Amino acid sequence: MSPDRDYGRRDVLRAGGIVLGGSLLSGSSTAADGDESTTLTLLSYNDIQTAAAEDKNFPRLVTLIEQRRAAADGPVVVVGGGDEVGPHALSPISQWRAPVDVLNEVNPDADVIGNHEFDYGLDPVSEVTSDSEFPWLATNLVDSDTGEAFDGTESVRIVERGGVSVGIIGLVDEGATSGKTNIDFGEEGLTVEDYTKTGPAEAKRLKEEEGVDVVVALAHTGIDDAEDLAEADADDDIDIVVVGDDEQFYPPEEIDGSIVSEAQARAAYLSEIELTVEDGGVTSWDGELIEVTDDIEKDSTASDIITDYRAEVSLDSPVVESETALDATFSSNYHRETNYGNLITDAMRERADADVAITNSGGIRSDSVYGPGEITGGDIFNTLPFPNTLVTLELTGEELIEALASQIVTLESDTGQNLGEEVSQQTSGVRFEWVPHDDADELVRDVYVGGEPLAPDDTYEVAVNSFMANGGSGYPFEDKPVIEDTDELLVTLVVDYLRERETVAPRVEGRMQRVDRDLPDASVTIDGNGKVVTQYDAPADVSSVAEDTVAVWTPDGEHSDAEKVVFDEDDESLVVRVDDGDLAEIIGDADDGDEVPLELYAEYESSEFDHVYFERSRLNADVEAVVRRRGRDRVAPAGR
């Protein structure tokens, strides 16, 4: 959501059940009975994740919470939106303990079990809750036999404060449980109930049977599903929905009678909502997101907890110097090849001595950029915080294609319309084109392994992480033969890989090439002299071509930029000129008479595709190059 979202004060009045001046949030008991009202302040955070292991924003958030508690004009309730105990740099070492120790200092009234609370498995959740001095709620994730909260969690928590009774429930959806963990909840005897049914029903029970004045739903569902929850709450029994999971900047906003808010993630913001409670109901509210800035003093206890844990594993020691900025941002790693994704998968492939390495984009965390300059162990642990180990599988070429295609998000899909098309993985040893459209004949095509065309029936050794090997992120790996299942953490093998090098300078090499439309094939001759010119009939949706994006690529990842590009919109033709000497250089040691497959890529403005993430659409042409090393110099003829 946009940071400039309007969030002014909303005042409402009730008259005979009719709302005047806006949606009224319901109440049913006797809070602040009489003429006086009570101002109840709700403070919330969510998705602490990687911030839990950094002596930066998290200790500042602790201070900010105490400051806002002290400044409140009435009782205060503090809650979390889930995904607090992972992933973070200390996850592989001390697991949930650092964030729980800090949160115990905050002393929240409740938090909700999110998908990352399961990072350490199902059974350890009871240890997380045991170490916590506050309750973890899972209202709709219940024991299949009893319908009660599963081990260590609670269904609801009622907080009595300053004459106001607040009922708190915790909700998750399928996407934040089965969709993001490797746990078979049904097999484990747990049921994920429909949050849009359980949530409103429990809110109504709390108001009618328990007599609470305010109901707060901690919804680890993401904003879209939280809005669905508000819509499903037909009687407006849920007053506030505190959201986690999709990490959006979402200042408090009234949606279908409920106030919905999400404080982004990683302790960057604190949500503050003030409710005026009178005669057992909410009559007005005000809210905002407060940024956690560097000028906020760190809470010394929280800071000491984090630095002590970090010192145990020397996270602040440098491991390598990077000449380039390492891109660990979510948007980059989900949508395209990154230099950091290449570094990680190169390390995996080298350690496993495999043909190919793949890692899921969701396994690369922190949403940050590191370097250029000194890279510490903590930086690497921040980006690879899960306790995933290295596993090597045996796949046929056909199975490898199926695995790569399983991650492609098309532009026309619901996710694609919201976030844009995604490749959703990083790779080493394999190059391919991905076509992110529902009408594509193949989502993944032109696959090369080790510089050679993939053979569908051949077998390949493929290094992955243990989460993927068990079917995580939708990879079809659960029944595939395992060559080696190590106990080596992915993060430690990457650290070891870097320590062996004084400097690194990973780059983007064209391992995963996005294609929206095809140009006709072309044939050229390369002899190292003159110019190579090709001409193409352009697709009807091309309105202009970005000349500085046109290049010819080899299967080995080398490329030559076009010298001249001419697009004629009336004639629907595209002419590309490349220096013959440059092409001869990038094809390397090809012999006279060899045929070298090349690929031309060009970005263009499309009259058909409306991209969300990418700036432009992308064209592709297969170019067959014949090498002439001897005899009379020749300039390649145009191919149309």
Buried (B, 14 or more C-beta within 10 A) or exposed (E): EEEEEEBEEBEBEBEEEEBEEBBBBBBBBEBBEEEEBBBBBBBBBBBBBBBBBBBBBBBBBBBBBBBBBEEBEBBBBBBBBBBBBBBBBBBBBBBBBBBBBBBBBBEBBBBBBBBBBBBBEBEBBBBBBEBBEBBBBBBBBBBEEEEEBBEBBBBBBBBEBBBBBBBBBBBBBBBBBBEBBBBEBEEEEBBBBEBBEBBBBBBBBBBEEBBBBBBBBBBBBBBBBBBBBBBBBEEBBBBBBBBBBBBBBBBBBBBBBBBBBBBBBBBBBBBBBBBBBBBBBBBBBBBBBBBBEEEBEBBEBBBBBBBEBBEEBEBEEBBBBBEBBBBBBBBBBBBBBBBBBBBBBBBBBBBBEBBBBBBBBBBBBBBBEBBBEEBBBBBBBBBBBBBBBBBBBBBBBEBBBBBBBBBBBBBEBEBBEEBBBBBBBBBBBBBBBBBBBEEBEEBBBBBBBEEEEBEEEBBBBBBBBBBBBBBBBEBEBEEBEEBBEBEBBBBBBBBEBBEEEEEBEBEBBBBBBBBBBBBEEBBBBBBBBEBBBBBBEBBEBBBEBBBEBBBBBBBBBBBBBBBEBEBEEEEEBBBBBBBBBBBBEBBEEBEEEBEBBBBBBBBBBBEEBEBBBBEBBBBBBBBBBBBBEEEEEBBBEBBE
